[in-house]
């Protein structure tokens, strides 16, 4: 593979306790234009990812102390999960070992001794796919739709950059009540799920992916009520701001009318005024503009 085939500023983290493997793999990657970071054990690899975000991680499955599988689980499902694809390098070929690697969060495996051409071909595919996914997540941030994807146990699987930053800056503790709320989200329509609130953050269920991931929007809690913030931002009356706030939570006109004790006709009239004052002409645009204001706080 030619120099720079992996694109600009590509960084790989190679984790292996064997000097010969580290040297051979590092040389092959550097010859292809990749910047290489190395770690000889799991804790060092985890510490490195807290300082630098690599494009791909090559992980030895069997290492003294913390194994590659354990390291991968911590990187993917620990307190600061990474979205970087992790590819295992292993001499283990039994089916249960390969399945353990995938279950721990790895995306692929390469058997030792490593064949350089196969290594580079697989890494190219995973790096391209990872960058496409990251671009999609960045687009969520840009549009004001910062989200986290969780499994049914409440573990964060991935998140847009803004959403993960909100989590890191908070001191929220996710206990059994969080787990129960997330599990409840998976079994109910979006419009019927109330937000989960901590001292600093409010979490709103926004939907499910085709892979059964639970999508959740984290928002910083505000001293001022959300509707008063919207009223100030868009010069709305208190009632118009209330209607707009519930609109941002995915509520239908019928839902809003029930929540606020208004007729559906009155809700429509309020929305007409909201659209005019915001300079837009549809519900989606109104929700996006309002979300940007709320998420900026």
Rosetta blueprint (number, residue, H / E / L):
1 X L
2 X L
3 X L
4 X L
5 X L
6 X L
7 X L
8 X L
9 X L
10 X L
11 X E
12 X E
13 X E
14 X E
15 X E
16 X L
17 X L
18 X L
19 X H
20 X H
21 X H
22 X H
23 X H
24 X H
25 X H
26 X H
27 X H
28 X H
29 X H
30 X H
31 X H
32 X L
33 X L
34 X L
35 X E
36 X E
37 X E
38 X E
39 X E
40 X L
41 X L
42 X H
43 X H
44 X H
45 X H
46 X H
47 X H
48 X H
49 X H
50 X H
51 X H
52 X L
53 X L
54 X L
55 X L
56 X E
57 X E
58 X E
59 X E
60 X E
61 X L
62 X L
63 X L
64 X L
65 X L
66 X L
67 X L
68 X H
69 X H
70 X H
71 X H
72 X H
73 X H
74 X H
75 X H
76 X H
77 X H
78 X L
79 X L
80 X L
81 X L
82 X L
83 X L
84 X L
85 X E
86 X E
87 X E
88 X E
89 X E
90 X E
91 X L
92 X L
93 X L
94 X L
95 X H
96 X H
97 X H
98 X H
99 X H
100 X H
101 X H
102 X H
103 X H
104 X L
105 X L
106 X L
107 X L
108 X E
109 X E
110 X E
111 X E
112 X L
113 X L
114 X L
115 X L
116 X H
117 X H
118 X H
119 X H
120 X H
121 X H
122 X H
123 X H
124 X H
125 X H
126 X H
127 X H
128 X H
129 X H
130 X H
131 X H
132 X H
133 X H
134 X H
135 X H
136 X H
137 X H
138 X H
139 X H
140 X H
141 X H
142 X H
143 X L
144 X L
145 X L
146 X L
147 X L
148 X E
149 X E
150 X E
151 X L
152 X L
153 X L
154 X L
155 X L
156 X E
157 X E
158 X E
159 X E
160 X L
161 X H
162 X H
163 X H
164 X H
165 X H
166 X H
167 X H
168 X H
169 X H
170 X L
171 X L
172 X L
173 X L
174 X L
175 X L
176 X H
177 X H
178 X H
179 X H
180 X H
181 X H
182 X H
183 X H
184 X H
185 X H
186 X L
187 X L
188 X L
189 X L
190 X H
191 X H
192 X H
193 X L
194 X L
195 X L
196 X E
197 X E
198 X L
199 X L
200 X L
201 X E
202 X E
203 X E
204 X E
205 X E
206 X E
207 X E
208 X E
209 X L
210 X L
211 X L
212 X L
213 X L
214 X E
215 X E
216 X E
217 X E
218 X E
219 X E
220 X E
221 X L
222 X L
223 X L
224 X L
225 X L
226 X H
227 X H
228 X H
229 X H
230 X H
231 X H
232 X H
233 X H
234 X H
235 X L
236 X L
237 X L
238 X H
239 X H
240 X H
241 X H
242 X H
243 X H
244 X H
245 X H
246 X H
247 X H
248 X H
249 X L
250 X L
251 X L
252 X L
253 X H
254 X H
255 X H
256 X H
257 X H
258 X H
259 X H
260 X H
261 X L
262 X L
263 X L
264 X H
265 X H
266 X H
267 X H
268 X H
269 X H
270 X H
271 X H
272 X H
273 X H
274 X H
275 X H
276 X H
277 X H
278 X H
279 X L
280 X L
281 X L
282 X L
283 X H
284 X H
285 X H
286 X H
287 X H
288 X H
289 X H
290 X H
291 X H
292 X H
293 X H
294 X H
295 X H
296 X L
297 X L
